[in-house]
Amino acid sequence: MPIMASASTLRSFQRLFTFSLFFLCAAIALLALSFNTNSSLYYTTLLQAQANHGGSWFHLLSKMVDTQKLKIGLVNVDDDEIKSVYYDMYDHGSLAETVSVDFEPVSKDKKWEDFFPEWIDEDHKWGSPRCPEIPMPRLEDYLGLDVIVARVPCGGEGKNMKGIRDVWRLQVNLVVANLAVANGWPVQNQASEDMDRTVYVVFMGSCGPMQEIFRCDDLLTHVGDYWIYKPQLRKLKRKVLMPAGSCQIAPPFAETGQEIWRQTLPSPTSRLNATFQRAAYVTILHSSEAYVCGAIALAQSIIQTKSTKDLVLLHDSSITPKSLRGLRASGWKTKLIEPIRNPSAKKGSYNEWNYSKLRVWQLSDYDKVIFIDSDIIVLKNLDSFFLYPQISASANDKMLFNSGIMVIEPSKCRLKDLMSKTSKLASYNGGDQGFLNEAFTWWHRLPAKLNHLKVFVRKGNPNHEIPDDVYAVHFLGWKPWMCYRDYDCNWDIVARHNFASDSAHRRWWRVYDAMPKKLQKFCGLTRQMDERIRKWRRIAKDQGLPDGHWNINATDPRRHRLIS
Protein backbone atom coordinates (compact mmCIF):
# COMPACT_ATOMS: atom_id res chain seq x y z
CA MET A 1 0.00 0.00 0.00
CA PRO A 2 1.65 3.32 -1.00
CA ILE A 3 2.18 5.74 1.90
CA MET A 4 1.93 9.44 1.06
CA ALA A 5 2.03 10.91 4.60
CA SER A 6 5.22 12.24 6.18
CA ALA A 7 7.19 10.20 8.72
CA SER A 8 6.13 12.50 11.58
CA THR A 9 2.47 12.17 10.59
CA LEU A 10 2.72 8.39 10.52
CA ARG A 11 4.41 8.34 13.90
CA SER A 12 1.58 10.47 15.27
CA PHE A 13 -1.03 8.09 13.85
CA GLN A 14 0.98 5.17 15.20
CA ARG A 15 1.12 6.49 18.74
CA LEU A 16 -2.60 7.36 18.84
CA PHE A 17 -3.90 4.15 17.31
CA THR A 18 -1.38 1.93 19.12
CA PHE A 19 -2.37 3.33 22.49
CA SER A 20 -6.09 2.90 21.76
CA LEU A 21 -5.85 -0.65 20.46
CA PHE A 22 -3.38 -1.59 23.19
CA PHE A 23 -5.97 -0.54 25.75
CA LEU A 24 -8.80 -2.35 23.98
CA CYS A 25 -7.03 -5.61 23.36
CA ALA A 26 -5.65 -5.66 26.87
CA ALA A 27 -9.22 -5.52 28.10
CA ILE A 28 -10.26 -8.27 25.69
CA ALA A 29 -7.49 -10.59 26.75
CA LEU A 30 -7.93 -10.06 30.45
CA LEU A 31 -11.71 -10.23 30.52
CA ALA A 32 -11.66 -13.38 28.44
CA LEU A 33 -9.72 -15.12 31.21
CA SER A 34 -11.08 -13.47 34.32
CA PHE A 35 -14.79 -13.22 35.16
CA ASN A 36 -14.59 -12.93 38.95
CA THR A 37 -15.37 -10.02 41.24
CA ASN A 38 -11.69 -8.97 41.38
CA SER A 39 -11.22 -8.87 37.59
CA SER A 40 -11.68 -5.09 37.34
CA LEU A 41 -8.91 -4.40 39.88
CA TYR A 42 -6.63 -6.99 38.30
CA TYR A 43 -7.30 -5.56 34.86
CA THR A 44 -6.46 -2.01 35.97
CA THR A 45 -3.27 -3.11 37.76
CA LEU A 46 -2.05 -5.17 34.82
CA LEU A 47 -2.79 -2.40 32.34
CA GLN A 48 -0.85 0.13 34.41
CA ALA A 49 2.10 -2.25 34.78
CA GLN A 50 2.14 -2.97 31.06
CA ALA A 51 2.07 0.74 30.23
CA ASN A 52 4.89 1.50 32.70
CA HIS A 53 7.12 -1.05 30.99
CA GLY A 54 6.35 0.24 27.51
CA GLY A 55 4.60 -2.93 26.39
CA SER A 56 2.39 -2.96 23.27
CA TRP A 57 -1.13 -4.27 22.89
CA PHE A 58 0.22 -6.95 20.54
CA HIS A 59 2.69 -8.15 23.16
CA LEU A 60 0.03 -8.25 25.86
CA LEU A 61 -2.53 -10.02 23.72
CA SER A 62 -0.06 -12.63 22.53
CA LYS A 63 0.50 -13.62 26.17
CA MET A 64 -3.14 -13.61 27.19
CA VAL A 65 -4.84 -15.22 24.19
CA ASP A 66 -4.01 -18.75 23.11
CA THR A 67 -2.73 -18.00 19.62
CA GLN A 68 0.66 -17.48 18.04
CA LYS A 69 -0.47 -14.62 15.83
CA LEU A 70 -3.62 -12.55 16.10
CA LYS A 71 -5.66 -12.06 12.99
CA ILE A 72 -7.66 -8.83 13.09
CA GLY A 73 -10.41 -7.84 10.68
CA LEU A 74 -10.91 -4.10 10.16
CA VAL A 75 -14.39 -2.87 9.21
CA ASN A 76 -14.97 0.75 8.18
CA VAL A 77 -11.51 1.73 9.42
CA ASP A 78 -9.83 4.37 7.24
CA ASP A 79 -6.44 4.18 5.53
CA ASP A 80 -4.57 6.25 8.09
CA GLU A 81 -5.64 3.95 10.89
CA ILE A 82 -4.61 0.90 8.83
CA LYS A 83 -1.15 2.43 8.28
CA SER A 84 -0.71 2.93 12.00
CA VAL A 85 -1.58 -0.70 12.66
CA TYR A 86 0.83 -1.81 9.93
CA TYR A 87 3.79 0.05 11.43
CA ASP A 88 3.04 -1.07 14.95
CA MET A 89 2.96 -4.69 13.81
CA TYR A 90 6.27 -4.22 12.05
CA ASP A 91 7.88 -2.77 15.16
CA HIS A 92 6.75 -5.68 17.31
CA GLY A 93 7.74 -8.66 15.26
CA SER A 94 4.52 -9.06 13.28
CA LEU A 95 2.67 -10.68 16.17
CA ALA A 96 -0.60 -9.83 14.46
CA GLU A 97 -2.01 -9.67 10.98
CA THR A 98 -4.61 -7.11 9.97
CA VAL A 99 -7.08 -7.61 7.16
CA SER A 100 -9.19 -4.80 5.78
CA VAL A 101 -12.67 -6.24 5.15
CA ASP A 102 -13.89 -5.22 1.74
CA PHE A 103 -17.60 -4.78 1.04
CA GLU A 104 -19.71 -2.57 -1.16
CA PRO A 105 -21.51 0.22 0.74
CA VAL A 106 -25.28 0.06 0.60
CA SER A 107 -26.78 2.27 -2.09
CA LYS A 108 -27.28 5.84 -0.89
CA ASP A 109 -30.76 5.95 -2.41
CA LYS A 110 -31.97 3.31 0.05
CA LYS A 111 -33.86 4.77 2.99
CA TRP A 112 -34.91 3.24 6.29
CA GLU A 113 -38.50 3.18 5.03
CA ASP A 114 -37.41 0.80 2.24
CA PHE A 115 -36.40 -1.78 4.85
CA PHE A 116 -39.34 -1.12 7.17
CA PRO A 117 -42.35 -0.54 4.90
CA GLU A 118 -45.80 0.02 6.32
CA TRP A 119 -47.32 -2.85 4.33
CA ILE A 120 -46.03 -5.97 2.59
CA ASP A 121 -47.80 -8.73 0.68
CA GLU A 122 -47.88 -11.25 3.52
CA ASP A 123 -50.11 -13.66 1.57
CA HIS A 124 -47.76 -13.72 -1.44
CA LYS A 125 -50.55 -12.84 -3.87
CA TRP A 126 -48.07 -11.01 -6.09
CA GLY A 127 -44.94 -12.99 -5.26
CA SER A 128 -42.73 -13.19 -2.19
CA PRO A 129 -41.75 -9.84 -0.61
CA ARG A 130 -38.04 -9.09 -0.74
CA CYS A 131 -35.82 -6.71 1.16
CA PRO A 132 -33.51 -4.31 -0.68
CA GLU A 133 -29.96 -5.58 -0.79
CA ILE A 134 -27.48 -4.75 1.94
CA PRO A 135 -24.15 -5.95 0.50
CA MET A 136 -22.05 -8.23 2.69
CA PRO A 137 -18.39 -9.20 2.29
CA ARG A 138 -17.44 -12.62 0.90
CA LEU A 139 -17.26 -14.26 4.31
CA GLU A 140 -15.17 -17.17 3.07
CA ASP A 141 -12.39 -14.65 2.30
CA TYR A 142 -12.21 -13.55 5.95
CA LEU A 143 -12.13 -16.74 8.02
CA GLY A 144 -9.77 -17.27 10.95
CA LEU A 145 -10.27 -13.83 12.49
CA ASP A 146 -9.67 -13.51 16.24
CA VAL A 147 -10.75 -9.89 16.61
CA ILE A 148 -13.02 -7.68 14.52
CA VAL A 149 -12.46 -3.95 14.92
CA ALA A 150 -15.12 -1.62 13.50
CA ARG A 151 -15.79 2.09 13.44
CA VAL A 152 -19.53 2.61 13.89
CA PRO A 153 -21.27 5.56 12.26
CA CYS A 154 -23.78 7.26 14.55
CA GLY A 155 -26.33 8.18 11.91
CA GLY A 156 -27.83 11.24 13.57
CA GLU A 157 -28.39 10.00 17.11
CA GLY A 158 -30.34 12.35 19.35
CA LYS A 159 -32.13 14.35 16.66
CA ASN A 160 -35.57 15.34 17.96
CA MET A 161 -35.22 12.73 20.73
CA LYS A 162 -35.64 9.89 18.23
CA GLY A 163 -33.96 6.53 17.87
CA ILE A 164 -31.30 5.93 15.23
CA ARG A 165 -32.55 4.91 11.79
CA ASP A 166 -29.54 4.88 9.48
CA VAL A 167 -28.99 2.26 6.77
CA TRP A 168 -25.20 2.70 6.64
CA ARG A 169 -24.97 2.14 10.41
CA LEU A 170 -27.14 -0.97 10.05
CA GLN A 171 -24.88 -2.30 7.32
CA VAL A 172 -21.70 -1.90 9.39
CA ASN A 173 -23.32 -3.69 12.34
CA LEU A 174 -24.56 -6.54 10.13
CA VAL A 175 -21.15 -6.91 8.47
CA VAL A 176 -19.51 -7.26 11.89
CA ALA A 177 -22.20 -9.70 13.08
CA ASN A 178 -21.85 -11.90 9.99
CA LEU A 179 -18.06 -11.92 10.30
CA ALA A 180 -18.25 -12.87 13.99
CA VAL A 181 -20.63 -15.75 13.36
CA ALA A 182 -18.70 -16.98 10.32
CA ASN A 183 -15.44 -17.03 12.31
CA GLY A 184 -16.94 -18.57 15.43
CA TRP A 185 -18.80 -21.38 13.70
CA PRO A 186 -16.63 -24.53 13.55
CA VAL A 187 -15.33 -24.88 10.01
CA GLN A 188 -13.50 -28.17 10.33
CA ASN A 189 -16.49 -30.02 11.76
CA GLN A 190 -19.48 -28.48 10.05
CA ALA A 191 -21.92 -31.06 11.45
CA SER A 192 -21.13 -29.98 14.99
CA GLU A 193 -23.35 -27.55 16.85
CA ASP A 194 -20.60 -26.62 19.30
CA MET A 195 -19.20 -23.11 18.91
CA ASP A 196 -16.05 -23.16 21.02
CA ARG A 197 -13.99 -20.68 19.05
CA THR A 198 -13.95 -17.23 20.65
CA VAL A 199 -14.25 -14.13 18.50
CA TYR A 200 -13.98 -10.67 20.04
CA VAL A 201 -15.54 -7.54 18.63
CA VAL A 202 -14.27 -4.00 19.24
CA PHE A 203 -16.44 -1.03 18.29
CA MET A 204 -15.05 2.49 18.02
CA GLY A 205 -17.36 5.48 18.08
CA SER A 206 -19.39 7.56 20.50
CA CYS A 207 -22.75 5.86 19.83
CA GLY A 208 -21.53 2.27 20.05
CA PRO A 209 -23.06 -0.70 18.25
CA MET A 210 -26.74 -1.41 17.67
CA GLN A 211 -27.92 -3.03 20.87
CA GLU A 212 -30.69 -4.74 18.91
CA ILE A 213 -27.89 -6.83 17.36
CA PHE A 214 -25.10 -6.84 19.96
CA ARG A 215 -26.51 -7.65 23.39
CA CYS A 216 -25.44 -5.70 26.44
CA ASP A 217 -25.09 -9.09 28.21
CA ASP A 218 -22.11 -9.77 25.91
CA LEU A 219 -20.39 -6.44 26.64
CA LEU A 220 -17.07 -6.99 28.42
CA THR A 221 -16.17 -3.34 28.92
CA HIS A 222 -17.06 0.12 27.71
CA VAL A 223 -14.48 2.85 28.14
CA GLY A 224 -14.98 6.18 26.44
CA ASP A 225 -15.65 5.59 22.75
CA TYR A 226 -14.55 1.95 22.85
CA TRP A 227 -16.91 -1.01 23.30
CA ILE A 228 -15.55 -4.56 23.65
CA TYR A 229 -17.81 -7.58 23.17
CA LYS A 230 -17.51 -11.31 23.44
CA PRO A 231 -20.70 -12.23 21.52
CA GLN A 232 -22.79 -15.26 22.40
CA LEU A 233 -22.58 -16.56 18.86
CA ARG A 234 -25.57 -18.89 18.92
CA LYS A 235 -27.85 -15.98 19.70
CA LEU A 236 -26.05 -13.66 17.31
CA LYS A 237 -26.49 -16.21 14.53
CA ARG A 238 -30.25 -16.00 14.93
CA LYS A 239 -30.02 -12.26 14.27
CA VAL A 240 -27.99 -12.55 11.08
CA LEU A 241 -30.41 -15.15 9.72
CA MET A 242 -33.22 -12.61 9.97
CA PRO A 243 -34.23 -10.39 7.04
CA ALA A 244 -32.52 -7.00 6.89
CA GLY A 245 -35.72 -5.35 8.11
CA SER A 246 -39.48 -5.80 8.35
CA CYS A 247 -39.63 -5.90 4.55
CA GLN A 248 -40.13 -9.68 4.81
CA ILE A 249 -41.92 -11.93 7.29
CA ALA A 250 -39.31 -13.14 9.76
CA PRO A 251 -38.67 -16.90 9.46
CA PRO A 252 -37.62 -18.90 12.53
CA PHE A 253 -34.64 -20.00 10.45
CA ALA A 254 -33.50 -18.53 7.16
CA GLU A 255 -33.12 -20.65 4.06
CA THR A 256 -29.76 -22.33 3.62
CA GLY A 257 -27.26 -20.20 1.71
CA GLN A 258 -23.90 -20.94 0.15
CA GLU A 259 -21.73 -19.65 2.99
CA ILE A 260 -19.71 -22.26 4.89
CA TRP A 261 -21.31 -21.48 8.23
CA ARG A 262 -24.84 -21.77 6.79
CA GLN A 263 -24.43 -25.24 5.33
CA THR A 264 -25.83 -26.93 8.42
CA LEU A 265 -28.86 -25.35 10.07
CA PRO A 266 -30.29 -26.90 13.24
CA SER A 267 -33.70 -28.50 13.35
CA PRO A 268 -36.34 -27.07 15.70
CA THR A 269 -35.67 -29.96 18.12
CA SER A 270 -31.87 -29.66 18.09
CA ARG A 271 -29.64 -28.82 21.02
CA LEU A 272 -29.27 -25.28 19.67
CA ASN A 273 -32.92 -24.67 20.46
CA ALA A 274 -32.58 -26.12 23.95
CA THR A 275 -31.13 -22.71 24.85
CA PHE A 276 -34.66 -21.33 24.84
CA GLN A 277 -36.45 -23.92 26.94
CA ARG A 278 -37.16 -21.37 29.68
CA ALA A 279 -40.07 -19.52 28.14
CA ALA A 280 -43.23 -17.81 29.35
CA TYR A 281 -46.18 -15.72 28.27
CA VAL A 282 -46.28 -12.43 30.15
CA THR A 283 -48.81 -9.66 30.68
CA ILE A 284 -48.97 -6.68 33.01
CA LEU A 285 -51.60 -4.88 35.07
CA HIS A 286 -50.96 -1.49 36.64
CA SER A 287 -52.75 1.63 37.85
CA SER A 288 -56.26 0.10 38.11
CA GLU A 289 -58.24 -3.14 38.02
CA ALA A 290 -60.08 -2.30 34.79
CA TYR A 291 -58.26 -5.06 32.88
CA VAL A 292 -58.37 -7.86 35.47
CA CYS A 293 -61.14 -9.60 33.52
CA GLY A 294 -59.17 -9.23 30.29
CA ALA A 295 -56.08 -10.81 31.88
CA ILE A 296 -58.15 -13.73 33.16
CA ALA A 297 -59.63 -14.27 29.70
CA LEU A 298 -56.15 -14.04 28.15
CA ALA A 299 -54.78 -16.74 30.46
CA GLN A 300 -57.73 -19.01 29.79
CA SER A 301 -57.41 -18.50 26.02
CA ILE A 302 -53.73 -19.50 26.10
CA ILE A 303 -54.52 -22.58 28.20
CA GLN A 304 -57.30 -23.52 25.79
CA THR A 305 -54.71 -23.68 22.96
CA LYS A 306 -52.85 -26.44 24.92
CA SER A 307 -49.76 -24.31 25.48
CA THR A 308 -47.06 -25.82 27.70
CA LYS A 309 -45.39 -22.54 28.69
CA ASP A 310 -45.50 -20.65 31.98
CA LEU A 311 -47.91 -17.74 32.43
CA VAL A 312 -46.48 -14.76 34.32
CA LEU A 313 -48.43 -11.65 35.31
CA LEU A 314 -46.66 -8.54 36.55
CA HIS A 315 -48.73 -6.19 38.71
CA ASP A 316 -48.37 -3.18 40.93
CA SER A 317 -50.03 -2.53 44.29
CA SER A 318 -53.27 -1.30 42.68
CA ILE A 319 -54.42 -4.92 42.21
CA THR A 320 -56.37 -6.14 45.27
CA PRO A 321 -55.82 -9.51 46.99
CA LYS A 322 -59.26 -10.66 45.79
CA SER A 323 -58.35 -9.98 42.16
CA LEU A 324 -54.95 -11.63 42.60
CA ARG A 325 -56.67 -14.80 43.80
CA GLY A 326 -58.78 -14.83 40.65
CA LEU A 327 -55.77 -14.15 38.43
CA ARG A 328 -53.83 -17.01 40.02
CA ALA A 329 -56.81 -19.32 39.70
CA SER A 330 -56.94 -18.50 35.98
CA GLY A 331 -53.35 -19.71 35.51
CA TRP A 332 -51.08 -16.73 36.11
CA LYS A 333 -48.00 -16.75 38.32
CA THR A 334 -48.16 -13.25 39.79
CA LYS A 335 -45.18 -10.99 40.54
CA LEU A 336 -45.35 -7.63 42.29
CA ILE A 337 -43.43 -4.85 40.53
CA GLU A 338 -42.57 -1.23 41.15
CA PRO A 339 -44.38 0.75 38.41
CA ILE A 340 -42.42 2.98 36.03
CA ARG A 341 -43.66 6.48 35.41
CA ASN A 342 -43.88 7.91 31.91
CA PRO A 343 -41.68 11.03 32.25
CA SER A 344 -43.73 12.99 29.70
CA ALA A 345 -47.19 12.13 31.11
CA LYS A 346 -49.27 14.47 33.23
CA LYS A 347 -49.98 13.47 36.81
CA GLY A 348 -53.15 11.40 37.00
CA SER A 349 -53.38 10.87 33.24
CA TYR A 350 -54.26 7.51 31.66
CA ASN A 351 -50.67 6.99 30.47
CA GLU A 352 -48.90 8.10 33.64
CA TRP A 353 -47.55 4.63 34.47
CA ASN A 354 -47.61 2.84 31.11
CA TYR A 355 -43.81 2.58 30.96
CA SER A 356 -44.26 -0.18 33.53
CA LYS A 357 -44.24 -2.56 30.56
CA LEU A 358 -40.45 -2.23 30.62
CA ARG A 359 -40.47 -4.43 33.74
CA VAL A 360 -40.87 -7.42 31.41
CA TRP A 361 -37.10 -7.20 30.77
CA GLN A 362 -36.38 -7.96 34.43
CA LEU A 363 -37.71 -11.54 34.09
CA SER A 364 -34.21 -12.95 33.69
CA ASP A 365 -35.34 -16.39 34.92
CA TYR A 366 -36.59 -16.85 31.34
CA ASP A 367 -34.62 -16.92 28.10
CA LYS A 368 -37.60 -15.81 26.03
CA VAL A 369 -40.99 -14.37 26.77
CA ILE A 370 -43.90 -13.45 24.56
CA PHE A 371 -45.51 -10.36 25.97
CA ILE A 372 -49.26 -10.05 25.35
CA ASP A 373 -51.48 -7.11 26.27
CA SER A 374 -54.41 -8.06 28.49
CA ASP A 375 -57.00 -6.84 25.94
CA ILE A 376 -56.04 -9.74 23.62
CA ILE A 377 -57.24 -13.33 23.40
CA VAL A 378 -55.22 -16.12 21.78
CA LEU A 379 -57.05 -18.42 19.36
CA LYS A 380 -54.19 -20.61 18.09
CA ASN A 381 -51.14 -22.00 19.85
CA LEU A 382 -48.23 -19.52 19.75
CA ASP A 383 -45.52 -21.70 21.33
CA SER A 384 -43.54 -22.00 18.07
CA PHE A 385 -42.95 -18.23 18.02
CA PHE A 386 -40.59 -18.47 20.99
CA LEU A 387 -37.94 -19.37 18.38
CA TYR A 388 -37.90 -15.79 17.11
CA PRO A 389 -35.38 -13.22 18.37
CA GLN A 390 -35.99 -9.89 20.09
CA ILE A 391 -37.87 -7.85 19.03
CA SER A 392 -40.27 -9.74 16.78
CA ALA A 393 -43.71 -8.19 16.44
CA SER A 394 -46.50 -7.45 13.99
CA ALA A 395 -46.54 -4.18 12.07
CA ASN A 396 -48.60 -1.20 13.18
CA ASP A 397 -48.20 1.69 10.74
CA LYS A 398 -45.40 3.50 8.92
CA MET A 399 -42.08 1.95 10.11
CA LEU A 400 -43.47 0.89 13.46
CA PHE A 401 -44.45 -2.31 15.24
CA ASN A 402 -47.40 -2.91 17.55
CA SER A 403 -46.27 -3.59 21.12
CA GLY A 404 -49.37 -5.64 21.99
CA ILE A 405 -47.54 -8.91 21.22
CA MET A 406 -43.75 -9.00 21.25
CA VAL A 407 -41.04 -11.64 21.50
CA ILE A 408 -38.64 -10.37 24.16
CA GLU A 409 -35.35 -11.62 25.60
CA PRO A 410 -35.28 -10.55 29.27
CA SER A 411 -32.08 -8.90 30.40
CA LYS A 412 -31.34 -6.82 33.47
CA CYS A 413 -28.71 -4.76 31.68
CA ARG A 414 -31.16 -4.12 28.83
CA LEU A 415 -33.73 -2.93 31.36
CA LYS A 416 -31.11 -0.59 32.81
CA ASP A 417 -30.35 0.73 29.33
CA LEU A 418 -34.05 1.27 28.56
CA MET A 419 -34.56 3.07 31.86
CA SER A 420 -31.67 5.40 31.03
CA LYS A 421 -33.42 6.36 27.77
CA THR A 422 -36.93 7.07 29.06
CA SER A 423 -36.23 10.81 29.19
CA LYS A 424 -34.06 10.82 26.04
CA LEU A 425 -36.36 9.15 23.51
CA ALA A 426 -39.72 10.71 22.72
CA SER A 427 -42.80 8.53 22.34
CA TYR A 428 -44.85 9.39 19.26
CA ASN A 429 -48.10 8.31 20.98
CA GLY A 430 -47.22 9.21 24.55
CA GLY A 431 -47.05 5.56 25.58
CA ASP A 432 -44.86 2.50 25.79
CA GLN A 433 -45.37 1.60 22.12
CA GLY A 434 -43.94 4.89 20.92
CA PHE A 435 -40.97 4.64 23.26
CA LEU A 436 -40.15 1.04 22.38
CA ASN A 437 -40.22 1.85 18.67
CA GLU A 438 -37.45 4.39 19.24
CA ALA A 439 -35.45 2.06 21.51
CA PHE A 440 -35.73 -0.85 19.02
CA THR A 441 -35.62 0.65 15.55
CA TRP A 442 -34.42 -2.70 14.06
CA TRP A 443 -37.17 -5.27 14.53
CA HIS A 444 -38.54 -8.40 12.85
CA ARG A 445 -41.97 -8.64 11.27
CA LEU A 446 -44.36 -11.36 12.40
CA PRO A 447 -47.57 -12.01 10.43
CA ALA A 448 -50.40 -9.55 11.01
CA LYS A 449 -52.69 -12.47 11.87
CA LEU A 450 -50.51 -13.15 14.92
CA ASN A 451 -51.72 -9.85 16.42
CA HIS A 452 -54.92 -9.11 14.51
CA LEU A 453 -55.91 -5.54 15.32
CA LYS A 454 -59.66 -5.14 15.63
CA VAL A 455 -59.80 -2.03 13.48
CA PHE A 456 -61.50 -1.63 10.10
CA VAL A 457 -60.42 1.20 7.82
CA ARG A 458 -61.00 -0.29 4.37
CA LYS A 459 -64.34 -0.65 2.60
CA GLY A 460 -65.69 -3.97 1.39
CA ASN A 461 -66.34 -5.54 4.80
CA PRO A 462 -69.45 -3.73 6.10
CA ASN A 463 -70.08 -6.20 8.93
CA HIS A 464 -66.45 -6.07 10.06
CA GLU A 465 -65.93 -9.83 10.00
CA ILE A 466 -62.52 -11.06 11.16
CA PRO A 467 -60.73 -13.91 9.32
CA ASP A 468 -60.95 -17.47 10.60
CA ASP A 469 -57.18 -18.05 10.53
CA VAL A 470 -56.04 -15.37 12.97
CA TYR A 471 -53.83 -16.40 15.89
CA ALA A 472 -54.93 -13.67 18.29
CA VAL A 473 -57.39 -10.78 18.35
CA HIS A 474 -56.39 -7.40 19.80
CA PHE A 475 -59.53 -5.64 21.03
CA LEU A 476 -59.16 -1.93 20.28
CA GLY A 477 -61.88 0.44 21.41
CA TRP A 478 -64.33 -0.55 24.17
CA LYS A 479 -63.42 -4.00 25.50
CA PRO A 480 -65.88 -6.94 25.29
CA TRP A 481 -66.29 -7.24 29.07
CA MET A 482 -67.16 -3.52 29.18
CA CYS A 483 -70.08 -4.14 26.77
CA TYR A 484 -73.17 -6.34 26.81
CA ARG A 485 -72.42 -9.78 25.45
CA ASP A 486 -75.25 -9.30 22.89
CA TYR A 487 -73.12 -7.10 20.57
CA ASP A 488 -70.02 -4.94 20.37
CA CYS A 489 -71.04 -1.60 21.90
CA ASN A 490 -68.50 0.26 19.75
CA TRP A 491 -71.37 0.27 17.20
CA ASP A 492 -73.22 2.74 19.41
CA ILE A 493 -70.71 5.54 18.82
CA VAL A 494 -70.00 6.74 15.28
CA ALA A 495 -66.42 7.73 16.15
CA ARG A 496 -65.78 4.13 17.31
CA HIS A 497 -67.29 2.27 14.36
CA ASN A 498 -63.80 1.47 13.09
CA PHE A 499 -63.34 -0.66 16.23
CA ALA A 500 -66.71 -2.46 16.07
CA SER A 501 -66.93 -6.15 15.18
CA ASP A 502 -69.58 -8.59 16.32
CA SER A 503 -67.59 -11.54 14.98
CA ALA A 504 -64.57 -10.59 17.12
CA HIS A 505 -66.90 -9.91 20.05
CA ARG A 506 -68.30 -13.45 19.78
CA ARG A 507 -64.78 -14.93 19.82
CA TRP A 508 -64.07 -13.29 23.17
CA TRP A 509 -67.31 -14.52 24.70
CA ARG A 510 -66.57 -18.09 23.61
CA VAL A 511 -63.45 -17.93 25.78
CA TYR A 512 -65.58 -16.52 28.62
CA ASP A 513 -68.15 -19.33 28.28
CA ALA A 514 -65.38 -21.94 28.54
CA MET A 515 -64.08 -20.46 31.80
CA PRO A 516 -64.92 -22.02 35.15
CA LYS A 517 -67.86 -20.22 36.77
CA LYS A 518 -65.66 -18.98 39.61
CA LEU A 519 -63.62 -16.97 37.10
CA GLN A 520 -66.60 -15.50 35.25
CA LYS A 521 -67.59 -13.48 38.31
CA PHE A 522 -64.46 -11.31 37.78
CA CYS A 523 -66.00 -10.10 34.50
CA GLY A 524 -69.14 -8.54 35.91
CA LEU A 525 -70.65 -5.22 34.86
CA THR A 526 -70.24 -2.29 37.17
CA ARG A 527 -72.99 0.27 37.57
CA GLN A 528 -70.82 2.82 35.75
CA MET A 529 -70.34 0.46 32.78
CA ASP A 530 -74.05 -0.22 32.55
CA GLU A 531 -74.95 3.47 32.72
CA ARG A 532 -72.45 4.29 29.95
CA ILE A 533 -73.84 1.56 27.67
CA ARG A 534 -77.42 2.69 28.26
CA LYS A 535 -76.49 6.32 27.58
CA TRP A 536 -74.91 5.61 24.21
CA ARG A 537 -77.68 3.21 23.19
CA ARG A 538 -80.16 6.09 23.69
CA ILE A 539 -77.96 8.46 21.67
CA ALA A 540 -77.60 5.88 18.87
CA LYS A 541 -81.35 5.39 18.82
CA ASP A 542 -82.00 9.13 18.67
CA GLN A 543 -79.54 9.41 15.79
CA GLY A 544 -81.11 6.42 14.07
CA LEU A 545 -77.73 4.83 13.29
CA PRO A 546 -78.28 2.58 10.26
CA ASP A 547 -76.48 -0.50 11.67
CA GLY A 548 -79.40 -0.87 14.09
CA HIS A 549 -77.45 -2.34 17.01
CA TRP A 550 -79.20 0.10 19.36
CA ASN A 551 -82.43 -1.77 18.65
CA ILE A 552 -81.12 -5.17 19.77
CA ASN A 553 -82.90 -6.53 22.85
CA ALA A 554 -80.04 -6.90 25.32
CA THR A 555 -80.31 -10.13 27.32
CA ASP A 556 -76.90 -10.13 29.01
CA PRO A 557 -77.63 -11.62 32.48
CA ARG A 558 -74.87 -9.50 34.01
CA ARG A 559 -77.23 -6.51 33.73
CA HIS A 560 -79.27 -7.92 36.61
CA ARG A 561 -76.40 -8.42 39.04
CA LEU A 562 -74.25 -5.32 38.76
CA ILE A 563 -71.09 -5.24 40.87
CA SER A 564 -69.69 -2.38 42.90
TAQUI-V537387 format. One line per field, one symbol per residue. psi: psi as a letter, one per 20 degrees, with the letter a starting at -180 (. if undefined). burial: I if it has 16 or more other C-alpha atoms within 10 Angstrom, else O. A space follows every 50 residues. Layout:
psi: ???
burial: ???
This chain:
psi: pqoiqrhhghhggggghggghggghggggghhiokrijhggggggggggg hhjkqrhggghhhhpmqhoqpppppkprghhggggghhggikkliqpqpo ppqpqqpiiprhhhimqhqrnhjkhkrpqqqqpopqrohiilqjphpppq ppqhkkqipklrrpnphgggggghggghggghihpphhnhiqjqmipppq ppppqhiaroihgoqhhjpgqoockpppqnqohghhhhgiiqribjiqpp qhprqpaiqgijiopqrijrhhiihkhnqqqqrqpqhrjhjggghghggh hghijkqjqqppppqaiipqhghhggghhiiqoqpprpqppoiiqqpjrh jhkiihhhihiimiiqhqqoppqjkqqphqpjhiiiiqrqpprqqfrcjq rpjhpqpqoqphhhgggghiihjhpqphjjahggghhhhmhorppqqhih mopmpoiqrimhilqqqijqhqponqbpqgiirqihroiihiogijhhjp ohhhghgghggghiqqhhhhiikrprhggghgggghggghghilpihjhi ipopjoihhjmqq.
burial: OOOOOOOOOIIOIIOOIIOIIIIIIIIIIIIIOOOOOOOIOOIOOIIOOI OOOOOIIIIIIIOIIOOOOIIIIIIIIOOIIIIIIIIIIOOOOOIIOIOI IIIOOIOOOOOIOIIIIIOIOIOOOOOOOIOIOIOIOOIOOIIIIIIIII IIIIIOOOOOOIIIIIIIIIIIIIIIIIIIIIIIIIOOOOOOIOOOOIII IIIIOOIIIIOIIIIIOOIIIOOOOIIIIIIIIIIIIIIIIIIIIIIIII IIIOOOOOOOIIOOIOOOOOOOOOOOOOIIIIIIIIIOOOIIIIIIIIII IIIIOOIOIIIIIIIIOOIOOOOIOIIIIIIIOIOOIOIIOIOOOOOOOO IIIIIIIIIIIIIOOIIIIIIIIIIIIIIIIIIOIIIIIIIIIIIIOOII IIIIIIIIIIIIOIIOOIOOIIOIIIIOOIIIIIIIIIIIIIIIIIIIII IIIIIIOOOOOOOIOIOOOIIIIIIIIIIIIIIIIIIIIIIIIOOOIIII IIIIIIIIIOIIOOIOOOIIOIIIIOOOIIOOIOOIIOOIOOOOIOOOII OOOOOOOIIOOOOO
